Amino acid sequence: MSQKNKLNFVAEDQIWKDHLETELEAARKWPKRWGFLTMPTEELIKDEKKKPPKPKIPLPEHLQIRPVTPVGKYIKIEPSPPIPKTTQGFIGWRSTVPGLELERYYQIRSCKGAFHKDLQWPNEPTD
């Protein structure tokens, strides 16, 4: 037998006793350190002082927030046309309806501005 395989029963027994002693000591100390975790929440917070509510101070008129304006006052959304019956007609179906198209006056409208203006290209193609 090699040196590693030889067992020292006395040393192993002492190691086992040390493990048991450490575990028993931890079990004895646990309620003192962590026992509050087993209490109900109401019992934990009964000792805390309750702060009186702060009085509400009325704001001056120039600092008061105005009531919310309904979105429909500024944005007019027209009802969508009926959905086409074919999948081919579904692509771009809103852009073919007058008033809902993206192109107006033969120029594509974008929220970020026209791309051709950034590149200083002419508005219309030239031959």
ChimeraX attribute file (.defattr): number of C-alpha atoms within 10 A of each C-alpha:
attribute: neighborCount
match mode: 1-to-1
recipient: residues
	/A:1	5
	/A:2	5
	/A:3	6
	/A:4	6
	/A:5	7
	/A:6	8
	/A:7	9
	/A:8	8
	/A:9	9
	/A:10	9
	/A:11	10
	/A:12	11
	/A:13	11
	/A:14	11
	/A:15	12
	/A:16	12
	/A:17	12
	/A:18	12
	/A:19	12
	/A:20	12
	/A:21	12
	/A:22	12
	/A:23	12
	/A:24	12
	/A:25	11
	/A:26	12
	/A:27	11
	/A:28	11
	/A:29	12
	/A:30	11
	/A:31	12
	/A:32	9
	/A:33	10
	/A:34	9
	/A:35	10
	/A:36	12
	/A:37	10
	/A:38	8
	/A:39	9
	/A:40	9
	/A:41	10
	/A:42	8
	/A:43	9
	/A:44	11
	/A:45	10
	/A:46	9
	/A:47	8
	/A:48	7
	/A:49	7
	/A:50	8
	/A:51	6
	/A:52	6
	/A:53	6
	/A:54	6
	/A:55	6
	/A:56	6
	/A:57	6
	/A:58	8
	/A:59	9
	/A:60	7
	/A:61	8
	/A:62	7
	/A:63	8
	/A:64	9
	/A:65	8
	/A:66	8
	/A:67	6
	/A:68	6
	/A:69	8
	/A:70	8
	/A:71	8
	/A:72	8
	/A:73	7
	/A:74	8
	/A:75	8
	/A:76	8
	/A:77	7
	/A:78	8
	/A:79	6
	/A:80	10
	/A:81	10
	/A:82	8
	/A:83	11
	/A:84	12
	/A:85	8
	/A:86	8
	/A:87	8
	/A:88	9
	/A:89	11
	/A:90	11
	/A:91	11
	/A:92	10
	/A:93	16
	/A:94	17
	/A:95	12
	/A:96	13
	/A:97	11
	/A:98	9
	/A:99	11
	/A:100	14
	/A:101	14
	/A:102	15
	/A:103	13
	/A:104	11
	/A:105	7
	/A:106	9
	/A:107	11
	/A:108	12
	/A:109	14
	/A:110	10
	/A:111	5
	/A:112	6
	/A:113	10
	/A:114	13
	/A:115	12
	/A:116	11
	/A:117	10
	/A:118	8
	/A:119	8
	/A:120	8
	/A:121	10
	/A:122	9
	/A:123	11
	/A:124	9
	/A:125	6
	/A:126	5
	/A:127	3
